[in-house]
């Protein structure tokens, strides 16, 4: 997949666990885990905004693009 999710990196910078972040965002740990591992098809802007707010980062810190090499 060309979109890379760096949520785990940003969480580590803030020393925040998946459980703590899920509670702060009022989102299930399962959904947050799926997002963290890149196993989702999309993310809502309000969820992305909440993540950035809690982690003190920008959307580009969480999501990255890497072209597939053919």
Secondary structure, DSSP 8 states (H G I E B T S, - for coil): --EEE-HHHHHHHTT--HHHHHHHHT--HHHHHHHHTT--S---HHHHHHHHHHHT--HHHHEEE-----
